[in-house]
Amino acid sequence: MTNKDNLAKILSGCKVGESESFSQLIDIYANRLYGYFYRLTGDKNISDDLLSELFVKLVEKIGSFKGGVFESWLWKIASNIFYDYLRDKQRQSKLLEKQKSQLELKSTEPRKSDGEQLDNLQRQLEKLDADTKELVMLRFYSQLSFKEIAQMRAEPIGTTLSKLHRGIKKLRELMEQKL
């Protein structure tokens, strides 16, 4: 049996949901695809994540492969996943920059003592809803990354960033009311 015939047999098995066929397909392409992602990102963890995402997409979309050159189809999916990652990274970077600039204090009034500010901060934190308070605590007191928080909460990182942004804005408004 030629490699082309063997690949066709594996793909047929994948299309009917045979897990052994998917395992064979992963064995064939995993190293090359990982190398592709690693060369693009330079990061082992990101490459692992992108590779995992690719294989999930492969399972979801294998039924849409209508023939032709399988490798071209597979690499197109890999390319799309990488560009989605870049767009998400750029979006996150813009959100982080916006949050950073909004967090900078622009008050020209004399500063309260650290103790007074901490007391005020604690009072204002108590006024936030439990979900928002948890997000602020995880990010600023536990010093978890946005990605870690999103994974822990099983939600997209954009959702986590958005919720945290709104929470910080609300906390800032509460703090400014007390000045």
C-alpha positions, 0 to 999 in steps of 0.5 A, spaced: 500 500 500 502 506 498 503 512 502 497 516 498 493 509 499 494 509 506 493 516 508 486 515 504 484 509 508 486 513 514 482 519 512 476 515 511 476 512 518 477 519 521 471 521 517 467 516 520 469 518 527 474 512 528 479 514 534 485 510 531 485 513 525 485 520 528 491 517 532 494 515 526 493 522 523 496 525 529 502 521 529 503 523 522 503 530 522 504 532 529 511 533 529 511 537 523 505 542 525 509 543 532 515 545 528 511 550 524 508 553 530 514 553 534 518 557 528 512 562 528 511 563 535 518 561 538 514 559 545 513 552 546 507 553 550 503 557 545 506 552 540 503 546 544 496 550 545 496 552 537 497 544 536 492 542 540 487 547 537 489 545 530 487 537 532 480 539 535 479 543 529 481 537 525 476 533 528 471 538 527 472 539 520 474 533 517 468 532 514 468 538 510 475 535 506 472 533 500 478 531 497 484 534 493 491 535 497 490 533 504 496 537 506 494 543 503 488 543 507 491 541 513 496 547 513 491 552 511 487 550 517 494 551 521 495 558 518 488 560 520 489 558 527 496 562 527 493 568 524 487 568 529 492 567 535 496 573 532 489 577 532 487 575 539 494 577 541 494 584 538 487 585 541 489 583 548 495 588 547 491 594 545 486 592 551 492 592 556 495 598 553 488 602 554 487 599 561 494 601 563 493 608 561 486 608 564 490 606 571 495 611 571 493 616 576 492 623 574 490 627 580 494 633 582 491 633 589 495 632 595 495 624 596 492 621 602 496 617 606 497 610 604 493 607 610 487 611 608 488 609 601 488 602 603 482 603 607 478 606 602 480 601 597 478 596 601 471 599 602 470 600 595 472 593 593 466 591 598 461 595 594 463 591 587 459 584 586 462 578 588 464 576 580 468 583 579 471 583 586 474 576 585 477 578 578 480 584 581 483 580 587 486 574 582 489 579 577 492 584 582 493 581 589 494 573 586 498 576 580 495 571 576 495 573 568 489 574 564 490 567 560 491 564 567 484 567 570 481 566 563 483 558 563 481 558 571 474 561 569 473 557 563 471 563 559 475 566 553 480 571 555 477 577 551 471 576 556 475 576 562 479 582 560 472 585 558 469 584 565 476 586 569 476 592 565 469 594 567 470 592 574 476 597 574 472 602 571 467 601 576 472 601 582 476 607 579 469 611 579 467 609 587 474 611 589 474 618 585 467 619 589 470 618 596 476 623 594 
